[in-house]
Amino acid sequence: MPSMNIRCVCSTLSLLAVMIFTTILSSAVVGAEPDWNQFRGPYADGTSKATGLPVTWSEKENIVWKTAVHGRGWSSPVIWKDQIWMTTATPNGKELSVVCLDLNSGKIIHDKKIFDVVKPQYIDPSNSHASSTPVIEEGRVYVHFGAYGTACLDTKTAKVLWSHRDYQCNHWRGAGSSPIIYKNLLFLHFDGYDYQYVVALDKETGKEVWKKDREIDYKTRNGDSKKAYATPRIIEYEGRVQLISPAAKATLSYNPMNGEVYWKFYYPQHSTANRPLFDGERIYIGTGFGKAHLYAVDPGGNGDVTESHVKWIQQKGIPSKPSQLVIDGLLIMVDDKGIATCLDAKTGKEIWKERMDRSAFSASPIYADGKIYMADKTGLTRVIKPGKKYEELASNKLDDGCISSLAVAGKSIILRTPSHVYRIENKQK
């Protein structure tokens, strides 16, 4: 009898232990930070909830690994579990490839040419033939090279599952917009010199679901003023899901399922590159080149909302290339020439401004672990604390500059320079 009681107690304790372990495991999974799966990360806004990230580093400090990547490509790294993916191209644009690294070791897992290009288009010297960031999900990665082609690959084998090469567009100075996913759809922007349109593909098969020409009065025949490079994003506002799609001269809101236009608003600029931000109340749109402006827009309108739904406009210190951040009611950005600015997100009023000497920026800043990371073209990454005054925590130099935006994986920063990829993490002493 006593032995039976002991067995019962042991069984009960074992069951309790399993239940506790399962609860802890479930909590860990639920609370885990999503993978950095697209341009500007899982929340599409450059932010991460990761903690324990490094503040200081150099070529000799806090570098877990450093791996050389061939070719010339400005696409940002995307991460899924233990894989890091990016695109690259030969400098002349005749060979377009994907590269996959192992997150733990930095070893190259896949290095595969996807497309050959007989006659590459002209690109601006500041651009590359592989500037569009992939988007990744479980088992699949989608890579985009503008008019040169789009492909879906199996992440385990790098086998091409489907590809598209039949969308025409003269990007004139190179492609830059990145693909995004919503439900079963993959969205692509083609805003070129000659054609301007948006495409939604079935992500499983690559078949076209809808295609919409831009319904924009450009007020010019100059195709150079019709180009754009921005990546769209999905928002939901007052129960309506919208594809917010910046273009030259205007931003449009589409029904993502069928391409119906909900609203649009106009601005004077072209070559729009910033990815839109959304704080639950307002969308923030940077307008590109021709002296960029920043608009705060109420997304609840219909039709032409230029005069009715624009809440404020800021014209000073607005970046043409780097996207902005919204953190606790503050809108923080750094422009192409190295001037960092903080605005009140509700009113657009300037709170502070800081000039970063001898710096030029293309990469978008990220926010994680209570800090903002701003990487410039010289190889310097400034770490600042967000707030109502400028406070720099560190300044970290690497051998080469940064044009691609940073990514976050666990407690690591993944940083791509024109020649290498780094995993940066606080190393135990």
PEVEN-V829464 format. One record per residue. RES is the residue in one letter. NEAR is the number of other C-alpha atoms within 12 Angstrom. Layout:
# PEVEN-V829464
RES,NEAR ; RES,NEAR
This chain:
# PEVEN-V829464
M,7 ; P,8 ; S,9 ; M,10 ; N,11 ; I,12 ; R,13 ; C,14 ; V,14 ; C,14 ; S,14 ; T,14 ; L,14 ; S,14 ; L,14 ; L,14 ; A,14 ; V,15 ; M,14 ; I,14 ; F,14 ; T,14 ; T,15 ; I,15 ; L,14 ; S,14 ; S,13 ; A,13 ; V,12 ; V,11 ; G,13 ; A,19 ; E,27 ; P,28 ; D,32 ; W,42 ; N,39 ; Q,45 ; F,51 ; R,48 ; G,40 ; P,31 ; Y,29 ; A,39 ; D,40 ; G,41 ; T,38 ; S,38 ; K,27 ; A,28 ; T,23 ; G,22 ; L,31 ; P,38 ; V,34 ; T,30 ; W,31 ; S,26 ; E,21 ; K,18 ; E,23 ; N,26 ; I,28 ; V,29 ; W,28 ; K,32 ; T,30 ; A,23 ; V,33 ; H,30 ; G,31 ; R,35 ; G,44 ; W,46 ; S,50 ; S,46 ; P,51 ; V,49 ; I,45 ; W,35 ; K,26 ; D,24 ; Q,35 ; I,48 ; W,49 ; M,53 ; T,48 ; T,46 ; A,38 ; T,24 ; P,24 ; N,24 ; G,31 ; K,26 ; E,29 ; L,39 ; S,42 ; V,49 ; V,43 ; C,40 ; L,37 ; D,30 ; L,34 ; N,25 ; S,20 ; G,28 ; K,24 ; I,27 ; I,24 ; H,27 ; D,27 ; K,27 ; K,27 ; I,35 ; F,32 ; D,21 ; V,22 ; V,12 ; K,12 ; P,29 ; Q,27 ; Y,21 ; I,21 ; D,15 ; P,13 ; S,25 ; N,32 ; S,37 ; H,45 ; A,49 ; S,47 ; S,48 ; T,48 ; P,51 ; V,47 ; I,41 ; E,35 ; E,19 ; G,22 ; R,31 ; V,45 ; Y,49 ; V,55 ; H,46 ; F,52 ; G,45 ; A,38 ; Y,37 ; G,33 ; T,43 ; A,42 ; C,36 ; L,37 ; D,24 ; T,34 ; K,23 ; T,17 ; A,28 ; K,22 ; V,27 ; L,24 ; W,25 ; S,29 ; H,30 ; R,21 ; D,16 ; Y,29 ; Q,24 ; C,30 ; N,27 ; H,38 ; W,32 ; R,30 ; G,37 ; A,47 ; G,46 ; S,48 ; S,46 ; P,48 ; I,46 ; I,36 ; Y,28 ; K,17 ; N,20 ; L,28 ; L,42 ; F,47 ; L,52 ; H,48 ; F,49 ; D,48 ; G,39 ; Y,32 ; D,23 ; Y,31 ; Q,37 ; Y,33 ; V,46 ; V,40 ; A,37 ; L,36 ; D,27 ; K,35 ; E,26 ; T,22 ; G,29 ; K,24 ; E,25 ; V,23 ; W,24 ; K,26 ; K,29 ; D,24 ; R,34 ; E,29 ; I,28 ; D,22 ; Y,25 ; K,17 ; T,16 ; R,13 ; N,16 ; G,25 ; D,28 ; S,33 ; K,39 ; K,42 ; A,51 ; Y,46 ; A,47 ; T,47 ; P,47 ; R,44 ; I,37 ; I,31 ; E,24 ; Y,21 ; E,14 ; G,10 ; R,20 ; V,25 ; Q,33 ; L,42 ; I,44 ; S,55 ; P,51 ; A,50 ; A,49 ; K,40 ; A,39 ; T,52 ; L,44 ; S,42 ; Y,39 ; N,28 ; P,38 ; M,28 ; N,23 ; G,30 ; E,24 ; V,29 ; Y,27 ; W,32 ; K,39 ; F,39 ; Y,33 ; Y,38 ; P,30 ; Q,34 ; H,39 ; S,43 ; T,47 ; A,44 ; N,53 ; R,48 ; P,45 ; L,41 ; F,36 ; D,27 ; G,21 ; E,21 ; R,32 ; I,45 ; Y,45 ; I,53 ; G,53 ; T,45 ; G,41 ; F,33 ; G,21 ; K,24 ; A,33 ; H,33 ; L,43 ; Y,43 ; A,39 ; V,39 ; D,30 ; P,44 ; G,27 ; G,26 ; N,23 ; G,23 ; D,25 ; V,25 ; T,27 ; E,18 ; S,20 ; H,25 ; V,30 ; K,25 ; W,26 ; I,30 ; Q,30 ; Q,28 ; K,26 ; G,30 ; I,42 ; P,42 ; S,40 ; K,42 ; P,50 ; S,47 ; Q,50 ; L,46 ; V,37 ; I,31 ; D,19 ; G,24 ; L,28 ; L,45 ; I,50 ; M,52 ; V,43 ; D,42 ; D,37 ; K,26 ; G,35 ; I,28 ; A,44 ; T,38 ; C,39 ; L,40 ; D,26 ; A,36 ; K,30 ; T,23 ; G,31 ; K,24 ; E,26 ; I,24 ; W,26 ; K,26 ; E,24 ; R,20 ; M,26 ; D,15 ; R,15 ; S,27 ; A,32 ; F,37 ; S,39 ; A,48 ; S,48 ; P,50 ; I,48 ; Y,42 ; A,37 ; D,26 ; G,24 ; K,34 ; I,40 ; Y,46 ; M,54 ; A,45 ; D,43 ; K,33 ; T,28 ; G,33 ; L,34 ; T,43 ; R,38 ; V,31 ; I,34 ; K,26 ; P,35 ; G,25 ; K,22 ; K,19 ; Y,26 ; E,20 ; E,23 ; L,20 ; A,22 ; S,25 ; N,32 ; K,26 ; L,33 ; D,24 ; D,26 ; G,30 ; C,41 ; I,40 ; S,49 ; S,49 ; L,46 ; A,51 ; V,48 ; A,40 ; G,31 ; K,27 ; S,33 ; I,43 ; I,45 ; L,50 ; R,45 ; T,42 ; P,37 ; S,25 ; H,35 ; V,47 ; Y,43 ; R,40 ; I,38 ; E,30 ; N,22 ; K,20 ; Q,9 ; K,5
